């Protein structure tokens, strides 16, 4: 079945549609236009209203647009691919599984990508707070994110070649690997476990604190102060770190270290080895 060049209006305009190719079509005013749909391809189309793809399965949307009024959708989708598409609506992608986003721009991504599982992001640009909260098994490459509290409570995350401007990123997380990224944000990684940074550039006030098993390899810490408090660490830094406060244990190696605070009333001072090269 093909739908070409249509202007569809009204609630549930194509509710339960299966096995269709949609192109050059506008889903105008009317909630849930493709709710409970499946085996759908939609290209060069526009979604203008709320809940466009709830409970949908095996859907591909490409070269299209979800307007700001198309908020709160897709939710509960399984097997959804979105490519070369502008998603202007907030609160998008909730509780989705097998989700792929490629070359997607999300200028208002507040409260977006919540509680999703099995996610692949490639060249995604997003702006908004609480991006990725509670999501799992996420692999991202080329993510550009501006928004605080990113990936709060997420687990099994791999992020590469990305730029994150995010205060309180990776809080309450587990099993996270970040490679080749630039991260700017205060209080990075608190209350997490098994958090690894490889070849990253990081600027952070009180970053990498309260972490169980923090690993860093080949990272540069720019203007980073009061780092590693109450964290167990296996850290090798390229360059220096401005200040360290009360790590819980492990080893830190850097070219230089500025101010070090080790309070025997707070931590076991002998449990951490701090070494400067040369």
N, C-alpha and C positions, 0 to 999 in steps of 0.2 A: 504494500500500500504506500502511495506517495501523497504527500501534502505539500503543495508548492504555491507560494505567493498568496497565502491566505491571511486574513485579519480576523482572528478568533476572539470572541468576547464572551462574557458570562462565566459564572462559577462552574468549575469542572468542565471546561470546554472540550477537553479530550481525555476525560477521566478513563483510566483503565485501558488506554490504547496500547496495543502490542503489535510488533512487527511492522513498523512504519519508518519511512524515510521522510524527514521534514526539512524543507529548505525555504529560505526567503519568506518566512512567516512571522507574523507578530501575534503574540499572545497578550492581548490588551486587558482591560479591566475585567476582573473575575478571578477569584481565588482558586488555587489548586488545579491549574489547567492540565497538568500531566500527572496527576496523582495516581499511584498504583500502576504506572506504565511500565513497559518492558520491551527489550529488543528494539530500541529506538535510536536512530541517528538524527540529530538536528544540526543543521549548518546554516550559517548566514541568517540567523533568526534572532528575534528580540523577545525577551521576557519582561513584561512590564508590571506584573502583579505578584502578590504574596503566594508563598508555598508552591512554587512551580513544579518541584520534582520530589515530592514526599513519597516514601515507600516505593521508589522506582528501582528497577533492576536492569543491569546491562544496558546502559544508556551512554551515548557519546554526543557531546555538544562541542561544536567547533566553530571558530570564526564568528562568534555571536556576542550578544550583550545581555547581561542581567542588570536592569536599571535599579536605581536606589529604592524604588517602590517594590521591587521583587524580593523583599527581605524574607528572612526565615526560611530559606530554601536554597539548595536541596537539603532535606533532613531525612535520616533513616534510609538513605539510598545504598544499594549494594552493586558494585561493579560499575561505578560512574567514572567516565573520563571527560575532562574539560580541557580543551586546547585552544590557544590563540583567542582567548575570550576575555572581555572586560566584565568583571563582577563588581558592580558599584554598590551592591546592597550589603549591609552589615548582617551579622548573625547568620552567616551562611556555612554550610557543611557541618552539620551536627549529627553525631552518632552514625556516620557513614562507614562502610567497610569497602575494601578494595577500591580505594579512591586514587585517581591519577589526575594531577594538575600540571599542565605543560604550557609555558608561555602565557600565564594568566596574570592579569593586573587587578589588584584589589585595593582601590584607594581608600575604602572604608571597611577595613577588615576587623573591626572591633567585635569581640566575642565570636570569633570565627574559628573553624576547625576544632570544635570541642568534642571530646570523647569519640574520636574516630579511630579506626584500627586498619592497619595495612594500607599505608598512605605513601604515595610517591609524588614528590614535588620537584619540578625541573624548571628553572628560570621563572620563578614566581616572585612577584613584587607585591608586598602587602604593607598596609599602614593601619595600625589599630592595636589597642590593648588586649591582653589576655589571648593572644593568638596561640592556637594549638593546645589549649588547656585540657589535660586529662587524656590526650591522645597517645596511641601506642603503635610501635612498629612503623615508625615514620622514617623515610629516607629522603633527604632533601639535598639538592645540588643547585647552586646558583640562586639561593633564596636571598632576597633583599627585604629586610623587615625593619620597620620603624614603629615601635610600640612596646610599652612596658609590660612586664609580667609574662613574657613569652614562655610557652610550654610548661606552665605551672602544673605540677602533678603528673607529667607525662613520663613514659618509660619506653625503653628500647628505641632510642632515637639516634640517628646518624645524620649529621649535617656537614656538608663540605662546600668549600669555595663560596662562602656566603658572607653577607654583611648584616650584623644585627645591632641596631641601636635600641637597647632595651634594658631599662632598670629592672632588677629582680628577675632576670631571665634564669630559667632552669631551676626554679625553687621546687622543693619536694619531689625531685625527679629520681629515677634510678636507671642505670645502664644507658648512659649517654656518651656518645663519641662525637667530638667536634674537630674537624680537620680543615686547615687552610682558611680559617675564617678571621674576619675582623669584628671584634665585639667591643662596644662602648656601652657601659652601664654600671651603675652602682649595685653593690650587694649581689654579685653574680654567684649563682649556684648554691645558695644557702639551703640547709636541711635536706641535702641530697646524698645519694650513695652511688659509688661506681661511676664517677664523672671523669671523663678523659678529654684533654685538650692537646692536639698535636699541630705544630706549626701555625699557631694562631697569634694574632696581635690583639692584645687586650688592654683596655683602659678601665679601671674600676676602683672605686672607693670601697673599702671593706669587702673586697671580692673574695670568692673561694673560701668562705667560712662555714663552719658547721657541716662539713662534708665528711662522710665516711668513705675513705678510699678515693682520694683525689690524685689523678695521674696527669702530669704535664710533661711534654717533650717538645723541645725546639720552639717554645713560645717566647714572645717578647711582651713584657709588662710595662706599658707606658703610663707614667703618672699614677701608678697603682700603690695605694697605701693601706696600712692596717689589714694586710692580707693574711689568710690561712688561720684565722682564729678558731680554735677548737676543731680543726680538721686533721685527719690522718692523711699524710702526704707522701707522695713519691714524685718529687718535682725537680725537673731540670730546666732552667731558664736560660735562654740566650740573652745576654745583656744583664741589666741589673733590675732590682726591685727596690722601691723607695723605702718601704717599711713592712715589717713582719710583726705580728702580735700573737703570742700564745698558741702556736700550733700544738695539737694534742699528741703528735708522734709521727715518726718517719724521718725522711731526709729531704733537704732542700739544697740544690746546687745552683749557683748563679755566678756571673762574672763579678758582680758587686752587690752588696746589701747595704741599704741606708741604716735606718734605725731599727733595732730589734728589741722587742719587749718580751721577756720570759718571766712571768710572775709565778714563783713557786707555790703560792697559795691558790693558784688557778689551775696549773698544769704540772705534770712531771717534767721538769726541765731537762732531765737526762734522756727523755724518750725521743727527742728530736735532735738530729744532726744537721747543722747549717754549715755549708762549705762554700767558700769563694774560690774561684779558679785563679791560680797564680798568686 
